[in-house]
């Protein structure tokens, strides 16, 4: 059996920037580290020429269930640690609108993951 070497890719988070526009605060970094520590993450990659941005999602529910909530970018903004480019006027959208959009995206994402899983089993 062939063994692949470890691989890594430098990325940045999509649609989000620090509150001050340049540097992440210690509080933002601490919040991020605390929320992702020992957690399974899913990433949606957006290649843009030589750079790649990602949306990161925490796994929800049973291990390997592939369900996810709001992206970590959006959650950083909701917790006051970042500005999100898709949130109008840097005001947070009503929670119900966010939840509705996340449900739609979650459904599409789950269909895609199930499709990929099914194709790999063949």
N, C-alpha and C positions, 0 to 999 in steps of 0.2 A: 504494500500500500504506500502510495506517495505521501510525503509530508510537505505541506506548504509552509513557507517561512511566515513569521508574524508580519502583519502589514498594518500600516497606519496612514492616516490622511489628516492633514491639518485643515480644520474647518472653522467657520464662525456661525453663530446663531442667526437664523433668518429673521428679518422684520423687526429687530430689536437693537437698541443702543443704550448705553449708560445714560442716566438722568442728566449728567452734566455734558454729555456728548463726546467725551474723550476717554475717561477712565472709570472702571467699575469700582464702586465703593467697597470697603471692607465688609459692610453689612450685606451688600448684594452678593459678594463672593461667598460669605458665610452662609447666607440663605440657600444659595445654589448647592454648595457642598453638602449641607445638611439634608436637603431634599433628595439628592441623588445617591447619597452614601448607601452602599450595599443594595441598590435597587436595579432592576432590569429596565433598560431604556430602549426605546425604538427610535430610529432616526429616519426622517424623510429627507433625502438629499436633493439639492438644487444646484447642479453644476452650472457655473457661469464663466465660461472660458477657463482660465487657469485656476480660478478660485471656486470653492464649494461652500454653500451655506446649508445649514440643516435646521429642521424643526425637530425638537426632541420631545418625546412623550414618555411618561412613566407607565409601566405596566399596571393595569388595574385588575383586580379579581384574582382568579386562580392563576398559578404559575403557568405561563405559556398560553394564556387565554387570548392574547393579542387584542385586548380591549384597551382603550386609552381615553384619557380626559383631555383637558385643554393643554396646548403646548407649553413647554417650560418658558418660552419667550413671552407668551401671553400672561402666564402666571407671575413672571418677574415684574411685568408692568402692573398687574393687578395688585401686587404687594408693594408697589411704590419704589421698586429698585431699577426700573427701566422705562424707556419710552418705546412704544410699539408703533411701527409705521402704518399698520392697518387699522389702528384705532383712531377714529376721526377726532381731530382737534385735541389729541392726547387726553381726551376724557374717556373713561371706561364705558363701554357699551353696557346697556342693561343686561343683567345676568341672564334673563330669559332669551334675549337675542343671541348671546354668546352660546348658551346651552343648545339652542336650536341649530345654529351653524355647526357646532361641534358634533351634534348627533348626525347631521347630514354627512359631514366629513368622515365620522367614525364608521358609518354604514358603508360608504364608498371604499374606505381603507380596508375594512374587514373583508369585503367582497374581493378586493385585489389580493389580500394576503391568502385567502382561501383558494383563489385561483392559482396563485404561485405554488402553494402547498400541494394542490391537486396535481399540477403539472410535474412537480418534482417526484411525486410518488409513482408516476408511470414508468 
